[in-house]
Amino acid sequence: MARLPRLSVARVAHLVLMRGHNGAAVFRDDEDRRSFLRALQPAFEREQVALHAYALQAECVWLLCTPAAPAAARAALNDVGVEIVEVAADAEGHVDVAAAAKELGKRGLTRVLIEGGGQVAAAFLKANLVDRLSIYHGGRALGADGRSAVGPLGLQKLDFAPRFSLVSSRVVGGDTVETWRRGT
């Protein structure tokens, strides 16, 4: 059966899903996954696609990206079995994380590891979508020269900050990892 034409709407993020042919595994092993990840960034830069998140599963690959890619890039993704699902964008054209979480939930993905920069962390915290934090501390003081783990939250008062309770703290090598759960 021929593939249906795909829809691309400007300033609307897309969730891209790729499955193995006839249910086969997408990756042979962990090195195959790493090779795929190494190839993603230059390909998305070349095709002008902003990659926001990914999940590499044995049977499929999901990519959350904006539709900045030209039609030829979308066609190339379709040719290798990629399915694109639309997700709303926020006013600045970034992924609306609440809409993305809802779409992932519809597909059975209810727990995700969010590993990104400070802006990504802030977006999920502002949307009230974080129920646990794992924070790693190293023995180096970076000060303002480092990157913030959490971007601006737009808080008017300290009382408005999301509250978390410490669950555990342990030493891992020369670092400390703390686990915090949402709560008072």
N, C-alpha and C positions, 0 to 999 in steps of 0.2 A: 504494500500500500504506500502510495506517495505521501511524503510529509506535507502537512498543512502549512500555509504561509505563516510566518511568525509576526507578531505585532511588536512594534517598538514605538514608544511614546516619549518625546523629549521630556527631560527633567523627572522621569519616573524611573526608579530603580528596578532592576530585574533580578530575580532569583534564577540562576542557571543550574540545571540538573543534567548530568551526563551518566548514562547507565551502560554497563557492558553489553555487548551483542548477545542476544538470546540468553540473558541472565548470567553471562560469564562474569568473573571478577574483572574489575577495571585495572587493578594493579597485580603484578606478580609477587611483589615483596616490598619491604620498606624502602629499599634503594630505588625501586621503580616509582614509589610515591615521592621521594625526594627529588628525583629527576623531573617529575611532572611539575613540582613546585618551583624548581629552578627555571623551568621553561615558561611558567605562567607570567612572571613579571615583565620580562622583555616583550613577550607577545602582547600583553595588554597595553604596554606603553606604545608599542608600534601601532596598534590598532585603536588607540585613544579610548580605551575602556578603563574606567576607574574601578579597581577591585577593592571591595570593602571587607569581605569575609569569605571563608571557604570551609568545607567539611569534606575530608577525604575518607570515604567509607569503602569497604571491600567491594560492594556491589554498585556504588554510584559516587559521583562527584557533584557537589552543589557549590555554585559560585554566586555570590551576591554582588552585583555590579550595576552601574548606571548605564543607560543606553547611549553613551557618547560615541560608541563605535559606529563606523560607517556600515552601510548595508552589506558590503563585501565581507566585513569581519563577522557580522551576525550569520551570514550565509556559511562561512567557513566553520563556525561553531555548530550550526545545524547539520552540516555534512558529516560531522563526527559524532552525531547523536545527542547533541546538547538540547535540552528542553529549557525554555525561558519562561519564567513565571513573573508577572509584574508585581512590584512592591512600591508603595507610595514613597515619595521623597518629601523632605521637609521644605520650608520656605527658602532655605539656602541651596537647595538642590542636593543635599546630602541624604543618605538613607534615613527614612523615618524608622527608628529602631523599634518602636512599638508595633508598627505595621509589619516589619520584618519578623519580629518575634511571633506575632499572631499567625503569619503565613507559615513559619517553621512549625508552629504548634499544630496547625492543620495537617501537616505532613508527619506528625508523630514525634517530632524533635522538641522535647519539653525541657531539656537541660542542655545548656551549651557552655563551653569554656570561651570566655571572651578575652582574647589576648590581642591588645592593640595599643595604640598610643593614648595619651591623656584625653584627647578629644573623644575617642571612642568610649573610654571609661566614663567620662562625664555624660555622654549622651545616654548611656544605659542607666546611670545613677539618676539623672534628671527624669527619665521615663519610669522610675520606680521598678526597674526590671532586675535589680541585683538582690539576691538573697544571701550570698556568701562572698566574702573576699578572702583571697590568699595573697598575703603580702610578704615579699622577700626583702630582707634587709642585709646589706653587705657592710663590711667594715671600712667603707670609704665615705668621706663627706664631699659631696659634689657641689652643694650650694646652688646658686643661681645658674651655674654653668651646666648643670644637668637638665634633663627633661622632666617635667612634672608627670607624676604617675596619673594624676587626674586633672583634666582641664577645668576651666571656670564653670562653676555651677550656678552662677548668678544669684547667690544667696544674699539676702538683705540683712539677715540676723543669723547668729550662730545657732539659734534654736531651730532654724529651718534646715540645717544640715542633716543628711541621712544618718541615722544612728545604727551602730552595730555593736554587738557584744563579743568579747574575746572568748573563743572556744578552746584554742590550743596555741601553744608556742613551743617550737623545738629547734634545735640546732641541726643544720644540714651542712656538713663540711665547715667552712668558715662563715657561713651565713645563718640567719635566723628566718624561719618561716612562721608567720602567724596566720591563723584561720579565724575569721570573724563572721558571725551570722547577724542578719538584720534583726533588730530588736531594740529595746530600750536599755 
